[in-house]
Amino acid sequence: VGESTISLYGTQAVAQKYKADFPRSLSGAPLLLPGRGTSLRRRIDEWLASHEITVRVVAELDDSEALRLFAAQGHGLFPVHTALSWE
């Protein structure tokens, strides 16, 4: 089983704000994250630590649909395995 890349999604306004100077622009960014027990969360936490980036965790939700709904309301960015993206 392989690994997929991870993408961050949010409303156009939120995503645009953090797109320039990525990944440094994520410092202090509002993130909607899955719970700490998930593999996706572990990968995000490891990636952030490796880039020395501290984010503002707005919510921790284990339901991917809830993450998407919070993001759609402009509350922050949320991670998704790119292979599962909604594009």
DSSP file with accessible surface (Angstrom, degrees, kcal/mol):
  #  RESIDUE AA STRUCTURE BP1 BP2  ACC     N-H-->O    O-->H-N    N-H-->O    O-->H-N    TCO  KAPPA ALPHA  PHI   PSI    X-CA   Y-CA   Z-CA
    1    1 A V              0   0  201      0, 0.0     2,-0.1     0, 0.0     0, 0.0   0.000 360.0 360.0 360.0 128.6    0.0    0.0    0.0
    2    2 A G        -     0   0   70      1,-0.1     2,-0.3     0, 0.0     0, 0.0  -0.301 360.0-113.5 -91.4 175.7    1.4    3.3   -1.0
    3    3 A E        -     0   0  160     -2,-0.1     2,-0.3    78,-0.0    -1,-0.1  -0.848  23.3-147.4-107.8 147.3    1.1    6.8    0.5
    4    4 A S        -     0   0   36     -2,-0.3     2,-0.0     1,-0.1    77,-0.0  -0.750  23.7-103.6-108.3 163.0   -0.6    9.7   -1.1
    5    5 A T        -     0   0   96     -2,-0.3    77,-3.1    76,-0.1    78,-0.4  -0.314  34.0-123.4 -74.5 168.0    0.2   13.3   -0.9
    6    6 A I  E     -A   81   0A  46     75,-0.3     2,-0.3    76,-0.1    75,-0.2  -0.940  21.5-164.2-118.4 136.6   -1.9   15.6    1.3
    7    7 A S  E     -A   80   0A  33     73,-3.0    73,-2.3    -2,-0.4     2,-0.5  -0.864  14.2-134.7-115.2 153.3   -3.6   18.7    0.1
    8    8 A L  E     -A   79   0A  53     -2,-0.3     2,-0.3    71,-0.2    69,-0.0  -0.922  24.4-170.1-107.5 134.8   -5.1   21.6    2.2
    9    9 A Y  E     +A   78   0A  43     69,-2.7    69,-2.4    -2,-0.5     2,-0.3  -0.886  18.7 134.2-123.4 154.9   -8.5   22.9    1.3
   10   10 A G        -     0   0   27     -2,-0.3    67,-0.1    67,-0.2    62,-0.1  -0.949  59.3 -51.6-173.9-178.2  -10.6   25.9    2.4
   11   11 A T     >  -     0   0   39     60,-0.6     4,-3.1    65,-0.3     5,-0.3  -0.241  59.6-105.5 -63.3 162.8  -12.7   28.6    1.0
   12   12 A Q  H  > S+     0   0  163      1,-0.2     4,-2.6     2,-0.2     5,-0.2   0.913 121.1  50.9 -58.8 -40.9  -11.2   30.6   -1.8
   13   13 A A  H  > S+     0   0   79      2,-0.2     4,-1.5     1,-0.2    -1,-0.2   0.928 114.8  41.6 -64.5 -44.9  -10.6   33.6    0.5
   14   14 A V  H  > S+     0   0   23      2,-0.2     4,-1.1     1,-0.2    -2,-0.2   0.947 116.4  48.3 -68.9 -46.5   -8.9   31.5    3.2
   15   15 A A  H >X S+     0   0   37     -4,-3.1     4,-0.9     1,-0.2     3,-0.6   0.911 109.9  52.4 -61.1 -41.8   -6.9   29.4    0.7
   16   16 A Q  H >X S+     0   0  116     -4,-2.6     4,-0.7    -5,-0.3     3,-0.6   0.880 103.1  59.1 -62.7 -36.6   -5.7   32.5   -1.1
   17   17 A K  H 3< S+     0   0  148     -4,-1.5    -1,-0.2     1,-0.2    -2,-0.2   0.837 115.8  33.2 -61.7 -33.5   -4.5   34.1    2.1
   18   18 A Y  H << S+     0   0   29     -4,-1.1    -1,-0.2    -3,-0.6    -2,-0.2   0.420  97.3  85.1-106.6   2.3   -2.1   31.2    2.8
   19   19 A K  H X< S+     0   0  144     -4,-0.9     3,-1.1    -3,-0.6    -2,-0.1   0.915  72.1  79.9 -72.7 -43.8   -1.1   30.2   -0.7
   20   20 A A  T 3< S+     0   0   73     -4,-0.7     5,-0.2     1,-0.2     0, 0.0  -0.359 105.1   9.9 -67.4 141.0    1.7   32.7   -1.2
   21   21 A D  T >> S-     0   0   94      1,-0.2     4,-1.7     3,-0.1     3,-0.5   0.816 100.8-148.0  60.6  32.2    5.1   31.8    0.4
   22   22 A F  T <4  +     0   0  110     -3,-1.1    -1,-0.2     1,-0.3    -3,-0.1  -0.495  69.3  19.5 -67.2 137.6    3.9   28.3    1.1
   23   23 A P  T >4 S+     0   0   32      0, 0.0     3,-2.2     0, 0.0    -1,-0.3  -0.998 124.1  53.5 -93.4  -6.1    4.6   26.6    3.5
   24   24 A R  G X4 S+     0   0  174     -3,-0.5     3,-1.8     1,-0.3    -2,-0.2   0.829  99.1  67.5 -58.3 -30.0    5.9   29.4    5.6
   25   25 A S  G 3< S+     0   0   24     -4,-1.7    -1,-0.3     1,-0.3    -3,-0.2   0.701  85.2  72.1 -63.9 -17.1    2.6   31.2    5.2
   26   26 A L  G X   +     0   0    1     -3,-2.2     3,-2.6    -5,-0.2    -1,-0.3   0.632  65.6 117.4 -75.1 -11.0    1.0   28.5    7.2
   27   27 A S  T <  S+     0   0   80     -3,-1.8    28,-0.2     1,-0.3    26,-0.0  -0.400  93.5   2.3 -60.2 118.2    2.5   29.8   10.4
   28   28 A G  T 3  S+     0   0   40     26,-3.3    -1,-0.3     1,-0.3    27,-0.2   0.424  97.6 148.6  83.4  -0.6   -0.4   30.8   12.6
   29   29 A A    <   -     0   0    0     -3,-2.6    27,-2.8    25,-0.2     2,-0.5  -0.334  55.1-109.0 -67.1 147.2   -3.0   29.6   10.0
   30   30 A P  E     -b   56   0B  10      0, 0.0    47,-2.6     0, 0.0     2,-0.4  -0.647  41.8-171.3 -78.0 120.5   -6.3   28.3   11.2
   31   31 A L  E     -bc  57  77B   3     25,-2.9    27,-2.7    -2,-0.5    28,-1.0  -0.936  21.9-153.2-117.9 140.6   -6.4   24.5   10.7
   32   32 A L  E     -b   59   0B   0     45,-3.3    28,-0.2    -2,-0.4    25,-0.1  -0.963  32.5-172.8-105.2 114.7   -9.3   22.1   11.1
   33   33 A L  E     -b   60   0B   1     26,-2.9    28,-2.4    -2,-0.6     3,-0.1  -0.840  26.1-115.5-119.7 150.8   -7.7   18.8   11.9
   34   34 A P        -     0   0   10      0, 0.0    28,-0.2     0, 0.0    -1,-0.0  -0.302  58.9 -72.2 -69.2 165.0   -8.7   15.1   12.3
   35   35 A G    >   -     0   0    8     26,-0.1     3,-1.8     1,-0.1     6,-0.3  -0.112  44.5-107.9 -59.3 157.9   -8.3   13.6   15.7
   36   36 A R  T 3  S+     0   0  154      1,-0.3    -1,-0.1     5,-0.1     6,-0.1   0.707 112.8  65.0 -62.9 -21.2   -4.8   12.8   17.1
   37   37 A G  T 3  S+     0   0   67      4,-0.1    -1,-0.3     5,-0.0     2,-0.2   0.525  83.5  96.0 -82.1  -1.4   -5.3    9.1   16.7
   38   38 A T  S <> S-     0   0   45     -3,-1.8     4,-2.1     1,-0.1     5,-0.1  -0.562  76.4-130.1 -92.9 153.4   -5.6    9.1   12.9
   39   39 A S  H  > S+     0   0   67      1,-0.2     4,-2.4    -2,-0.2     5,-0.2   0.879 109.4  56.2 -66.7 -35.9   -2.7    8.5   10.5
   40   40 A L  H  > S+     0   0   24      1,-0.2     4,-2.4     2,-0.2    -1,-0.2   0.935 107.6  48.4 -62.1 -43.0   -3.6   11.7    8.6
   41   41 A R  H  > S+     0   0    3     -6,-0.3     4,-3.1     1,-0.2     5,-0.2   0.920 110.1  51.5 -64.3 -42.6   -3.2   13.7   11.8
   42   42 A R  H  X S+     0   0  120     -4,-2.1     4,-2.6     1,-0.2    -1,-0.2   0.925 111.0  48.3 -60.2 -43.6    0.1   12.1   12.6
   43   43 A R  H  X S+     0   0   66     -4,-2.4     4,-2.4     2,-0.2    -2,-0.2   0.912 112.9  47.6 -64.2 -40.7    1.4   12.9    9.1
   44   44 A I  H  X S+     0   0   11     -4,-2.4     4,-2.9     2,-0.2     5,-0.2   0.943 112.7  48.6 -64.6 -47.6    0.3   16.5    9.3
   45   45 A D  H  X S+     0   0   55     -4,-3.1     4,-2.4     1,-0.2    -2,-0.2   0.919 113.2  47.6 -60.1 -42.2    1.8   16.9   12.8
   46   46 A E  H  X S+     0   0  128     -4,-2.6     4,-2.5    -5,-0.2    -1,-0.2   0.911 112.7  48.7 -65.1 -42.5    5.1   15.4   11.6
   47   47 A W  H  X S+     0   0   86     -4,-2.4     4,-1.4     2,-0.2    -2,-0.2   0.934 112.0  48.2 -64.5 -45.3    5.2   17.6    8.5
   48   48 A L  H  <>S+     0   0   12     -4,-2.9     5,-2.6     1,-0.2     3,-0.4   0.929 113.2  48.4 -60.4 -44.8    4.5   20.8   10.4
   49   49 A A  H ><5S+     0   0   70     -4,-2.4     3,-1.5    -5,-0.2    -2,-0.2   0.915 108.2  53.9 -62.8 -41.1    7.2   19.9   12.9
   50   50 A S  H 3<5S+     0   0   83     -4,-2.5    -1,-0.2     1,-0.3    -2,-0.2   0.781 114.1  42.0 -66.1 -25.2    9.7   19.1   10.2
   51   51 A H  T 3<5S-     0   0   86     -4,-1.4    -1,-0.3    -3,-0.4    -2,-0.2   0.321 111.5-122.6 -99.7   5.1    9.1   22.6    8.7
   52   52 A E  T < 5 +     0   0  179     -3,-1.5     2,-0.5    -4,-0.2    -3,-0.2   0.902  59.2 152.1  53.2  47.6    9.0   24.2   12.1
   53   53 A I      < -     0   0   15     -5,-2.6     2,-0.5    -6,-0.1    -1,-0.2  -0.929  32.1-162.0-112.9 129.2    5.5   25.6   11.5
   54   54 A T        -     0   0  110     -2,-0.5   -26,-3.3    -5,-0.0   -25,-0.2  -0.954  14.8-172.5-110.0 125.0    3.1   26.3   14.3
   55   55 A V        -     0   0   24     -2,-0.5     2,-0.7   -28,-0.2   -28,-0.1  -0.615  29.7-109.6-109.1 171.1   -0.6   26.6   13.3
   56   56 A R  E     -b   30   0B 142    -27,-2.8   -25,-2.9    -2,-0.2     2,-0.8  -0.912  29.5-145.3-102.4 109.9   -3.7   27.6   15.2
   57   57 A V  E     +b   31   0B  59     -2,-0.7   -25,-0.2   -27,-0.2     3,-0.1  -0.697  21.2 177.7 -79.9 112.5   -5.9   24.5   15.6
   58   58 A V  E     -     0   0B  55    -27,-2.7     2,-0.3    -2,-0.8   -26,-0.2   0.858  65.2  -6.8 -82.8 -39.6   -9.5   25.7   15.3
   59   59 A A  E     -b   32   0B  18    -28,-1.0   -26,-2.9     2,-0.1     2,-0.5  -0.990  51.0-145.9-156.5 151.0  -11.1   22.2   15.7
   60   60 A E  E     +b   33   0B  86     -2,-0.3     2,-0.4   -28,-0.2   -25,-0.1  -0.981  32.4 167.5-120.1 112.6  -10.3   18.6   15.9
   61   61 A L        -     0   0   43    -28,-2.4   -26,-0.1    -2,-0.5     6,-0.1  -0.993  32.8-158.8-131.9 134.1  -13.0   16.5   14.2
   62   62 A D  S    S+     0   0  129     -2,-0.4     2,-0.7   -28,-0.2    -1,-0.1   0.572  75.9  86.3 -86.8  -7.6  -12.9   12.8   13.3
   63   63 A D     >  -     0   0   94      1,-0.2     4,-2.1     2,-0.0     3,-0.2  -0.827  64.7-158.3 -97.1 113.8  -15.7   13.2   10.7
   64   64 A S  H  > S+     0   0   74     -2,-0.7     4,-2.2     1,-0.2    -1,-0.2   0.839  93.7  55.2 -62.7 -31.6  -14.3   14.3    7.3
   65   65 A E  H  > S+     0   0   76      2,-0.2     4,-2.4     1,-0.2    -1,-0.2   0.904 106.4  50.8 -68.4 -37.6  -17.7   15.7    6.3
   66   66 A A  H  > S+     0   0   22      2,-0.2     4,-2.6     1,-0.2     5,-0.2   0.912 108.8  52.0 -65.2 -40.0  -17.7   17.9    9.4
   67   67 A L  H  X S+     0   0    8     -4,-2.1     4,-2.3     1,-0.2    -2,-0.2   0.934 110.6  48.3 -58.7 -45.0  -14.2   19.2    8.6
   68   68 A R  H  X S+     0   0   84     -4,-2.2     4,-2.5     1,-0.2    -2,-0.2   0.912 111.5  49.5 -64.0 -40.0  -15.4   20.0    5.1
   69   69 A L  H  X S+     0   0   81     -4,-2.4     4,-1.2     2,-0.2    -1,-0.2   0.915 110.7  48.9 -67.9 -42.7  -18.5   21.9    6.4
   70   70 A F  H  <>S+     0   0   79     -4,-2.6     5,-1.9     1,-0.2     3,-0.4   0.917 113.2  48.4 -60.9 -42.8  -16.4   23.9    8.9
   71   71 A A  H ><5S+     0   0    2     -4,-2.3     3,-2.2     1,-0.2   -60,-0.6   0.901 105.5  57.8 -64.3 -40.5  -14.0   24.8    6.1
   72   72 A A  H 3<5S+     0   0   64     -4,-2.5    -1,-0.2     1,-0.3    -2,-0.2   0.783 102.3  56.0 -62.3 -24.3  -16.9   25.8    3.8
   73   73 A Q  T 3<5S-     0   0  133     -4,-1.2    -1,-0.3    -3,-0.4    -2,-0.2   0.371 123.4-107.0 -88.3   3.4  -18.0   28.3    6.5
   74   74 A G  T < 5S+     0   0   32     -3,-2.2    -3,-0.2     2,-0.2    -2,-0.1   0.658  79.5 131.6  85.3  18.0  -14.5   29.9    6.3
   75   75 A H  S   <S-     0   0   82     -5,-1.9     2,-0.3     1,-0.2    -4,-0.2   0.603  73.1 -67.5 -80.8 -12.6  -13.2   28.6    9.7
   76   76 A G        -     0   0    0     -5,-0.3   -65,-0.3    -6,-0.2     2,-0.3  -0.956  59.5 -53.8 157.4-171.9   -9.9   27.4    8.3
   77   77 A L  B     -c   31   0B   6    -47,-2.6   -45,-3.3    -2,-0.3   -67,-0.2  -0.716  42.0-162.3 -97.8 150.3   -8.0   24.9    6.1
   78   78 A F  E     -A    9   0A   8    -69,-2.4   -69,-2.7    -2,-0.3     2,-0.2  -0.987  16.5-120.5-136.2 146.5   -8.3   21.2    6.4
   79   79 A P  E     +A    8   0A   3      0, 0.0     2,-0.3     0, 0.0   -71,-0.2  -0.592  28.2 176.3 -87.3 146.5   -6.1   18.3    5.1
   80   80 A V  E     -A    7   0A  14    -73,-2.3   -73,-3.0    -2,-0.2     2,-0.3  -0.993  41.2-104.8-143.1 139.2   -7.3   15.6    2.7
   81   81 A H  E >   -A    6   0A  43     -2,-0.3     3,-2.4   -75,-0.2   -75,-0.3  -0.536  36.7-131.1 -59.6 126.1   -5.3   12.8    1.1
   82   82 A T  G >  S+     0   0   41    -77,-3.1     3,-1.8    -2,-0.3    -1,-0.2   0.852 105.0  62.6 -55.2 -34.8   -5.0   14.2   -2.4
   83   83 A A  G 3  S+     0   0   84    -78,-0.4    -1,-0.3     1,-0.3   -77,-0.1   0.755 108.5  43.7 -63.7 -19.5   -6.2   10.9   -3.9
   84   84 A L  G <  S+     0   0  122     -3,-2.4    -1,-0.3     2,-0.0    -2,-0.2   0.268  87.0 135.7-107.0  10.8   -9.5   11.5   -2.1
   85   85 A S    <   -     0   0   33     -3,-1.8    -3,-0.1    -4,-0.2    -4,-0.0  -0.088  58.5-129.4 -64.6 163.0   -9.9   15.2   -3.0
   86   86 A W              0   0  127      0, 0.0    -1,-0.1     0, 0.0    -4,-0.0   0.183 360.0 360.0 -96.6  13.9  -13.1   16.7   -4.1
   87   87 A E              0   0  188      0, 0.0     0, 0.0     0, 0.0     0, 0.0  -0.322 360.0 360.0 -68.6 360.0  -11.7   18.5   -7.1
